[in-house]
Amino acid sequence: MTIEPIGRASVVLYLTPADLSCRGFSPATLTPEQTLSLTREALHQAGIPLDGTVEIEAYPEYCGVLVFAHVRPTGPLWFTFDALESLTEAALELRATPVDAALWWREGRYWLALPPQAEGAAAVCREYGSPRQPEPGQEGEGQLLFSHHALWQLCRDFLRLHLGNL
């Protein structure tokens, strides 16, 4: 098995015919359930956390099976921003902001928590901030700035500040 990470929560996995035959499978007979089981095994062996559900796309051919796997997290997606400017730029770029976005100030940076289904907002946040998981037990620590609608409130405050100066 060959596994290669793609970003933070996705991998591509190549299962050779030899990988499959030693487990009693072939590319032609491999079921989706067996593919998922082998994918979970490969993720575990590679040290990639399985905190969430795993979605797979498998492409069997005579030369093996190519599997694309994406782990959907169950908890919040965390991002840190070193400056308010970069956080505000991300908020302004987003058209629809997640309702449950919350914002803290901790350790000299802004910590933004997005709901796990907010993948579009997470993609934008990756351009301006850094994905980062808090240490276990530290989720929500620090000074809470906004408990809900954090990105929307940042946009509102930014526009009020700048429109008020015109």
C-alpha positions in Angstrom: 0.0 0.0 0.0 1.2 3.5 -0.8 -0.5 6.4 0.9 0.1 10.1 0.2 -1.6 12.9 2.1 -3.4 15.6 0.1 -3.9 18.6 2.4 -4.9 18.1 6.0 -7.8 15.7 5.8 -7.4 13.8 2.5 -5.2 11.1 1.1 -4.7 9.1 -2.0 -4.1 5.4 -1.5 -2.7 3.0 -4.1 -3.4 -0.7 -3.5 -1.4 -3.0 -5.7 -2.7 -6.4 -6.8 -0.1 -8.0 -4.4 -1.5 -5.8 -1.5 -5.0 -7.1 -2.3 -4.1 -10.8 -3.0 -2.3 -11.2 0.3 -5.7 -10.3 1.9 -7.7 -12.5 -0.4 -9.0 -9.7 -2.7 -8.5 -8.7 -6.2 -9.3 -5.3 -7.9 -12.3 -6.9 -9.6 -13.8 -8.4 -6.4 -13.0 -5.7 -3.9 -16.2 -4.4 -2.3 -16.8 -0.8 -1.0 -16.8 -2.1 2.5 -13.5 -3.9 2.1 -12.0 -0.8 0.4 -13.1 1.3 3.4 -11.6 -1.2 5.8 -8.3 -1.2 3.9 -8.4 2.7 3.8 -8.9 2.9 7.5 -6.0 0.5 8.1 -3.7 2.5 5.8 -4.7 5.8 7.5 -4.0 4.3 10.9 -0.6 2.9 9.8 0.3 6.3 8.3 -0.6 8.0 11.6 -3.4 10.1 10.1 -6.1 10.7 12.7 -9.5 9.3 12.1 -11.5 11.9 14.0 -14.7 11.8 11.8 -16.3 9.9 9.0 -14.2 8.7 6.0 -15.6 9.2 2.5 -13.9 7.2 -0.3 -13.8 7.1 -4.1 -12.2 3.9 -5.5 -11.1 3.3 -9.0 -10.3 -0.4 -9.6 -8.2 -1.4 -12.6 -6.2 -4.5 -13.4 -3.0 -2.9 -12.0 -4.6 -2.2 -8.6 -7.0 0.2 -6.9 -6.6 3.9 -6.6 -8.5 5.3 -3.6 -9.2 8.9 -2.7 -10.2 9.3 0.9 -11.4 12.4 2.8 -11.9 12.4 6.6 -14.8 14.6 7.6 -14.1 15.9 11.1 -16.8 15.7 13.8 -15.7 18.6 15.8 -14.9 22.3 15.0 -12.4 23.3 12.4 -9.9 25.5 14.1 -7.8 28.3 12.5 -5.4 30.8 14.0 -4.7 34.3 12.7 -1.7 36.3 13.8 -3.3 39.6 13.0 -6.8 41.1 13.0 -6.2 42.3 9.4 -5.8 38.8 8.0 -8.9 37.6 9.9 -10.9 40.5 8.7 -9.8 39.9 5.1 -11.0 36.3 5.3 -14.3 37.4 6.8 -14.8 40.0 4.0 -14.1 37.4 1.3 -16.7 35.0 2.6 -20.2 35.5 1.1 -22.1 33.2 3.5 -20.7 32.9 7.0 -21.3 29.9 9.2 -23.7 30.6 12.0 -21.7 28.8 14.7 -18.4 30.5 14.0 -16.8 31.6 17.3 -13.7 33.6 18.0 -11.3 33.7 20.9 -8.1 35.6 21.7 -5.5 33.3 23.2 -1.7 33.1 23.2 -1.3 36.3 21.2 -3.4 35.2 18.3 -7.0 34.9 17.2 -8.6 31.4 17.3 -11.6 30.8 15.0 -13.8 27.8 15.4 -15.9 26.8 12.4 -18.5 24.0 12.3 -17.2 20.9 10.6 -19.6 21.3 7.6 -18.3 24.8 6.8 -15.7 23.5 4.2 -16.1 26.5 1.9 -15.4 28.9 4.8 -12.5 26.7 5.9 -11.0 26.8 2.4 -11.0 30.7 2.6 -9.6 30.7 6.1 -6.7 28.5 5.0 -5.6 31.3 2.6 -5.4 33.9 5.4 -4.8 31.8 8.6 -3.4 28.5 9.7 -5.3 25.3 10.5 -4.4 24.4 14.0 -5.9 22.1 16.6 -5.9 23.3 20.2 -4.3 21.0 22.7 -6.8 18.6 24.2 -8.8 20.4 26.9 -7.9 23.9 25.6 -10.8 24.2 23.2 -12.6 27.4 23.9 -9.9 28.7 26.4 -8.9 32.3 26.3 -10.9 35.5 26.0 -14.2 34.8 24.1 -14.7 37.7 21.6 -17.8 36.4 19.7 -19.7 33.2 20.6 -21.8 33.1 17.4 -21.7 34.8 14.0 -18.1 35.8 14.5 -17.2 36.4 10.8 -20.4 38.3 10.2 -19.8 40.5 13.2 -16.2 41.2 12.1 -17.5 42.3 8.6 -20.2 44.5 10.2 -17.8 46.2 12.6 -15.2 46.7 9.8 -17.8 48.3 7.5 -19.2 50.5 10.3 -15.7 51.7 11.1 -14.8 52.5 7.5 -18.2 53.8 6.4 -18.3 56.0 9.4 -15.0 57.6 8.3 -16.2 58.5 4.8 
